[in-house]
Amino acid sequence: MVTTLWISLVLLAIASILPKAYNFRFLFGGFGWIFLSVYWFLQPSLYIELQDYFNVLLVVVAAIVSLFIAYIMFQAGNGKESSQRNGIILISLSRAASVSGLIYFLFADVELFNSGIISLVTNQSIWVVERFGYPVSQVAWNQLAVNGLAVEIILACTAIESIALFTGIISSATGAPFVQKFRAFLISVPVVYILNLLRVSFTASAYGFGWFGTPEESFHISEHFITKAGSLLALLLISYVVLKTLPEVSEMIDGVLRR
């Protein structure tokens, strides 16, 4: 299953970096989306075991959409001008998917990177909590304790999903000057990372001091309501600024939706 995913990401990356003169880049892209579709089709059984039927629906839709994109990519490889216009837009989408996927799964599947980013977020969250004057200590490489109550940091606590997504989107802005891309990067990735440190620190502190009831209730309210709402608002604002900074991304999204 993981092998299928990596094959897909590599093929999409090749398609996105091949020069425009090489028409067979659409074939790489098409096969990349087919392998990605296979990967999504292998996911439903995992979610059925967890009785998570919403995600079952999502991965099935993702698989069908991937097949549709693959079909358009293969059509673009036939040399027709109209098909190639569609294919060029999807090459940008392939670049976004490959960059986002390679970054995320590098941290998800490679132990060195996985433990490295979790450890980094743990240490820096401790530093943030200390700045607010709360009693905090490190009880394990991936755990911090506020007021004696420990919280474990996992990959989902590192914001790597959002970081990978924004990086992929920025990379897809074909034709945008480097300065613009760098500006979009600075107003998205570092900001997301810093806000995530504040989120983790707030949740750990709320849990340690029982700000909203019992420690368990405080963790639930802070993690699933307060910080979720704050994260959603922040991501919407950051996305808006990125799209204003890189209108090429807006054009790509509009082109994909019109296909």
BAVEX-743119 format. One record per residue (C-alpha): residue in three letters; x, y, z. Coordinates in Angstrom, 1 decimal. Example, Ala and Ser with C-alpha at 12.3 -4.5 7.8 and 13.67 -1.06 7.14 Angstrom:
2
[atom "Ala" [12.3 -4.5 7.8]]
[atom "Ser" [13.7 -1.1 7.1]]
END
This chain:
259
[atom "Met" [0.0 0.0 0.0]]
[atom "Val" [2.8 2.4 1.0]]
[atom "Thr" [4.8 1.4 -2.1]]
[atom "Thr" [1.8 2.3 -4.3]]
[atom "Leu" [1.7 5.7 -2.8]]
[atom "Trp" [5.4 6.4 -3.2]]
[atom "Ile" [5.3 5.2 -6.8]]
[atom "Ser" [2.4 7.7 -7.4]]
[atom "Leu" [4.3 10.6 -5.8]]
[atom "Val" [7.5 9.9 -7.7]]
[atom "Leu" [5.6 9.7 -11.1]]
[atom "Leu" [3.7 12.9 -10.3]]
[atom "Ala" [7.0 14.6 -9.4]]
[atom "Ile" [8.6 13.5 -12.7]]
[atom "Ala" [5.6 14.8 -14.6]]
[atom "Ser" [5.9 18.2 -12.9]]
[atom "Ile" [9.6 18.7 -13.5]]
[atom "Leu" [9.9 17.5 -17.1]]
[atom "Pro" [10.3 20.3 -19.7]]
[atom "Lys" [7.3 21.4 -21.7]]
[atom "Ala" [8.9 20.0 -24.8]]
[atom "Tyr" [8.5 16.5 -23.5]]
[atom "Asn" [4.9 15.6 -24.3]]
[atom "Phe" [5.3 12.2 -22.5]]
[atom "Arg" [5.3 14.0 -19.2]]
[atom "Phe" [1.5 13.7 -19.4]]
[atom "Leu" [1.9 9.9 -19.4]]
[atom "Phe" [3.9 10.1 -16.2]]
[atom "Gly" [1.2 12.3 -14.7]]
[atom "Gly" [-1.6 10.0 -15.9]]
[atom "Phe" [0.1 6.9 -14.4]]
[atom "Gly" [0.9 8.8 -11.2]]
[atom "Trp" [-2.8 9.6 -10.7]]
[atom "Ile" [-3.8 6.0 -11.5]]
[atom "Phe" [-1.4 4.7 -8.8]]
[atom "Leu" [-2.8 7.4 -6.4]]
[atom "Ser" [-6.3 6.1 -7.2]]
[atom "Val" [-5.2 2.6 -6.4]]
[atom "Tyr" [-3.9 3.8 -3.1]]
[atom "Trp" [-7.2 5.5 -2.2]]
[atom "Phe" [-9.2 2.4 -3.3]]
[atom "Leu" [-7.1 0.3 -0.8]]
[atom "Gln" [-8.1 2.6 2.1]]
[atom "Pro" [-11.8 2.0 2.7]]
[atom "Ser" [-11.3 -1.4 4.5]]
[atom "Leu" [-9.2 0.4 7.1]]
[atom "Tyr" [-11.9 2.9 7.9]]
[atom "Ile" [-14.7 0.3 7.8]]
[atom "Glu" [-12.9 -1.6 10.6]]
[atom "Leu" [-13.0 1.7 12.6]]
[atom "Gln" [-16.6 2.3 11.5]]
[atom "Asp" [-15.6 5.6 10.1]]
[atom "Tyr" [-17.9 5.7 7.2]]
[atom "Phe" [-17.5 9.4 6.4]]
[atom "Asn" [-13.8 8.8 5.6]]
[atom "Val" [-14.8 5.7 3.6]]
[atom "Leu" [-16.8 8.0 1.4]]
[atom "Leu" [-14.0 10.6 1.2]]
[atom "Val" [-11.4 8.1 0.0]]
[atom "Val" [-13.7 6.5 -2.6]]
[atom "Val" [-14.5 10.0 -4.0]]
[atom "Ala" [-10.7 10.8 -4.0]]
[atom "Ala" [-10.1 7.6 -5.9]]
[atom "Ile" [-12.7 8.4 -8.5]]
[atom "Val" [-11.4 12.0 -8.9]]
[atom "Ser" [-7.9 10.7 -9.3]]
[atom "Leu" [-9.0 8.4 -12.1]]
[atom "Phe" [-10.8 11.3 -13.8]]
[atom "Ile" [-7.6 13.4 -13.6]]
[atom "Ala" [-5.6 10.5 -15.0]]
[atom "Tyr" [-8.0 10.3 -18.0]]
[atom "Ile" [-7.5 14.0 -18.7]]
[atom "Met" [-3.8 13.7 -18.5]]
[atom "Phe" [-3.7 10.8 -21.0]]
[atom "Gln" [-6.0 12.9 -23.3]]
[atom "Ala" [-3.4 15.7 -23.0]]
[atom "Gly" [-0.7 13.3 -24.2]]
[atom "Asn" [-2.5 12.8 -27.6]]
[atom "Gly" [-1.2 16.2 -28.9]]
[atom "Lys" [-4.5 18.0 -29.3]]
[atom "Glu" [-4.2 21.7 -28.3]]
[atom "Ser" [-7.4 21.8 -26.2]]
[atom "Ser" [-6.5 18.6 -24.3]]
[atom "Gln" [-3.0 19.9 -23.7]]
[atom "Arg" [-4.3 23.1 -22.2]]
[atom "Asn" [-6.3 21.0 -19.7]]
[atom "Gly" [-3.2 18.9 -19.1]]
[atom "Ile" [-0.9 21.9 -18.4]]
[atom "Ile" [-3.3 23.0 -15.6]]
[atom "Leu" [-3.2 19.5 -14.2]]
[atom "Ile" [0.6 19.4 -14.4]]
[atom "Ser" [0.5 22.2 -11.8]]
[atom "Leu" [-2.0 20.3 -9.7]]
[atom "Ser" [0.3 17.2 -10.0]]
[atom "Arg" [3.2 19.4 -8.7]]
[atom "Ala" [1.2 20.5 -5.8]]
[atom "Ala" [0.1 16.9 -5.0]]
[atom "Ser" [3.6 15.5 -5.3]]
[atom "Val" [5.3 18.2 -3.2]]
[atom "Ser" [2.7 18.0 -0.5]]
[atom "Gly" [2.6 14.3 -0.5]]
[atom "Leu" [6.4 13.8 -0.5]]
[atom "Ile" [6.8 16.3 2.4]]
[atom "Tyr" [4.1 14.8 4.5]]
[atom "Phe" [4.9 11.1 4.0]]
[atom "Leu" [8.6 11.8 4.4]]
[atom "Phe" [7.7 12.8 8.0]]
[atom "Ala" [5.0 10.2 8.4]]
[atom "Asp" [7.0 7.1 7.2]]
[atom "Val" [10.7 7.9 7.8]]
[atom "Glu" [11.5 7.4 11.5]]
[atom "Leu" [14.3 9.9 11.6]]
[atom "Phe" [12.1 12.7 10.3]]
[atom "Asn" [9.1 11.6 12.2]]
[atom "Ser" [10.8 11.5 15.6]]
[atom "Gly" [12.8 14.6 14.8]]
[atom "Ile" [9.9 16.9 14.2]]
[atom "Ile" [7.9 15.5 17.1]]
[atom "Ser" [10.9 16.0 19.4]]
[atom "Leu" [11.4 19.5 18.1]]
[atom "Val" [7.7 20.5 18.7]]
[atom "Thr" [7.9 19.0 22.2]]
[atom "Asn" [11.0 21.0 23.2]]
[atom "Gln" [9.8 24.2 21.7]]
[atom "Ser" [6.3 23.9 23.3]]
[atom "Ile" [8.0 23.5 26.6]]
[atom "Trp" [9.9 26.7 25.9]]
[atom "Val" [6.7 28.5 25.1]]
[atom "Val" [4.9 27.3 28.3]]
[atom "Glu" [7.9 28.4 30.3]]
[atom "Arg" [7.7 31.9 28.8]]
[atom "Phe" [4.2 32.2 30.4]]
[atom "Gly" [5.6 31.2 33.8]]
[atom "Tyr" [3.8 27.9 34.1]]
[atom "Pro" [5.5 24.8 35.7]]
[atom "Val" [6.4 22.5 32.9]]
[atom "Ser" [8.9 19.6 32.4]]
[atom "Gln" [9.8 17.1 29.8]]
[atom "Val" [9.0 13.6 30.9]]
[atom "Ala" [9.9 11.8 27.6]]
[atom "Trp" [11.3 12.7 24.2]]
[atom "Asn" [7.7 13.3 23.0]]
[atom "Gln" [5.9 14.2 26.3]]
[atom "Leu" [5.7 17.4 28.3]]
[atom "Ala" [4.0 17.8 31.7]]
[atom "Val" [2.3 21.0 32.8]]
[atom "Asn" [1.5 21.1 36.5]]
[atom "Gly" [2.5 17.5 36.7]]
[atom "Leu" [0.1 16.2 34.0]]
[atom "Ala" [1.7 14.8 30.9]]
[atom "Val" [0.6 15.3 27.3]]
[atom "Glu" [2.0 13.2 24.4]]
[atom "Ile" [2.9 14.9 21.2]]
[atom "Ile" [2.2 12.9 18.0]]
[atom "Leu" [2.7 13.8 14.3]]
[atom "Ala" [-0.8 15.4 14.1]]
[atom "Cys" [0.4 17.9 16.7]]
[atom "Thr" [3.2 19.2 14.5]]
[atom "Ala" [1.1 20.9 11.8]]
[atom "Ile" [3.1 19.0 9.2]]
[atom "Glu" [-0.2 18.4 7.1]]
[atom "Ser" [-0.8 22.2 6.8]]
[atom "Ile" [2.9 22.9 6.2]]
[atom "Ala" [3.0 20.3 3.4]]
[atom "Leu" [-0.2 21.6 1.9]]
[atom "Phe" [0.9 25.2 1.7]]
[atom "Thr" [4.3 24.3 0.4]]
[atom "Gly" [2.8 22.2 -2.4]]
[atom "Ile" [0.3 24.9 -3.3]]
[atom "Ile" [3.1 27.5 -3.5]]
[atom "Ser" [5.2 25.3 -5.6]]
[atom "Ser" [2.4 24.9 -8.1]]
[atom "Ala" [2.4 28.6 -9.0]]
[atom "Thr" [3.9 28.2 -12.4]]
[atom "Gly" [5.3 31.4 -13.8]]
[atom "Ala" [5.3 33.3 -10.5]]
[atom "Pro" [8.6 35.1 -9.6]]
[atom "Phe" [10.7 33.5 -6.9]]
[atom "Val" [10.3 36.6 -4.7]]
[atom "Gln" [6.5 36.2 -4.7]]
[atom "Lys" [6.8 32.5 -3.9]]
[atom "Phe" [9.2 33.2 -1.1]]
[atom "Arg" [6.9 35.9 0.3]]
[atom "Ala" [4.0 33.5 0.2]]
[atom "Phe" [6.1 30.9 1.9]]
[atom "Leu" [7.0 33.3 4.7]]
[atom "Ile" [3.5 34.3 5.4]]
[atom "Ser" [2.2 30.7 5.5]]
[atom "Val" [4.6 28.0 6.7]]
[atom "Pro" [6.5 29.8 9.5]]
[atom "Val" [3.2 31.4 10.7]]
[atom "Val" [1.4 28.0 10.7]]
[atom "Tyr" [4.3 26.5 12.7]]
[atom "Ile" [4.4 29.2 15.3]]
[atom "Leu" [0.6 29.2 15.7]]
[atom "Asn" [0.7 25.4 16.2]]
[atom "Leu" [3.3 25.8 19.0]]
[atom "Leu" [0.8 28.2 20.7]]
[atom "Arg" [-2.0 25.7 20.1]]
[atom "Val" [-0.1 22.8 21.7]]
[atom "Ser" [1.1 25.0 24.6]]
[atom "Phe" [-2.5 26.2 25.3]]
[atom "Thr" [-3.9 22.7 25.2]]
[atom "Ala" [-1.2 21.3 27.5]]
[atom "Ser" [-1.7 24.2 29.9]]
[atom "Ala" [-5.5 23.9 29.9]]
[atom "Tyr" [-5.2 20.2 30.6]]
[atom "Gly" [-2.6 20.6 33.3]]
[atom "Phe" [-4.5 23.3 35.2]]
[atom "Gly" [-8.1 22.1 34.4]]
[atom "Trp" [-9.1 25.5 33.0]]
[atom "Phe" [-12.5 24.2 31.7]]
[atom "Gly" [-13.4 21.6 34.3]]
[atom "Thr" [-11.6 18.3 34.9]]
[atom "Pro" [-8.2 17.8 33.1]]
[atom "Glu" [-10.0 15.5 30.6]]
[atom "Glu" [-12.8 18.0 30.0]]
[atom "Ser" [-10.3 20.8 29.6]]
[atom "Phe" [-8.3 18.9 27.1]]
[atom "His" [-11.4 18.0 25.1]]
[atom "Ile" [-12.7 21.6 25.1]]
[atom "Ser" [-9.4 23.2 24.3]]
[atom "Glu" [-8.3 20.7 21.6]]
[atom "His" [-11.6 20.0 19.9]]
[atom "Phe" [-13.4 23.3 20.1]]
[atom "Ile" [-11.2 26.3 21.0]]
[atom "Thr" [-8.0 25.5 19.1]]
[atom "Lys" [-9.9 23.8 16.2]]
[atom "Ala" [-12.0 27.0 15.7]]
[atom "Gly" [-8.8 29.1 16.0]]
[atom "Ser" [-6.9 26.9 13.6]]
[atom "Leu" [-9.7 27.0 11.0]]
[atom "Leu" [-9.9 30.8 11.1]]
[atom "Ala" [-6.1 31.1 10.9]]
[atom "Leu" [-5.9 28.7 7.9]]
[atom "Leu" [-8.6 30.6 6.1]]
[atom "Leu" [-6.9 34.0 6.6]]
[atom "Ile" [-3.5 32.6 5.6]]
[atom "Ser" [-5.0 30.9 2.5]]
[atom "Tyr" [-6.6 34.2 1.5]]
[atom "Val" [-3.3 36.1 1.8]]
[atom "Val" [-1.4 33.3 -0.1]]
[atom "Leu" [-4.0 33.5 -3.0]]
[atom "Lys" [-3.7 37.3 -3.1]]
[atom "Thr" [0.1 37.0 -3.2]]
[atom "Leu" [0.1 34.3 -5.8]]
[atom "Pro" [-2.8 34.9 -8.3]]
[atom "Glu" [-1.3 32.0 -10.4]]
[atom "Val" [-2.6 29.6 -7.7]]
[atom "Ser" [-6.1 31.1 -8.0]]
[atom "Glu" [-6.0 30.6 -11.8]]
[atom "Met" [-4.9 27.0 -11.4]]
[atom "Ile" [-7.7 26.2 -9.0]]
[atom "Asp" [-10.2 27.9 -11.2]]
[atom "Gly" [-8.9 26.0 -14.2]]
[atom "Val" [-9.2 22.7 -12.3]]
[atom "Leu" [-12.8 23.4 -11.3]]
[atom "Arg" [-13.8 24.3 -14.8]]
[atom "Arg" [-12.5 21.0 -16.2]]
END
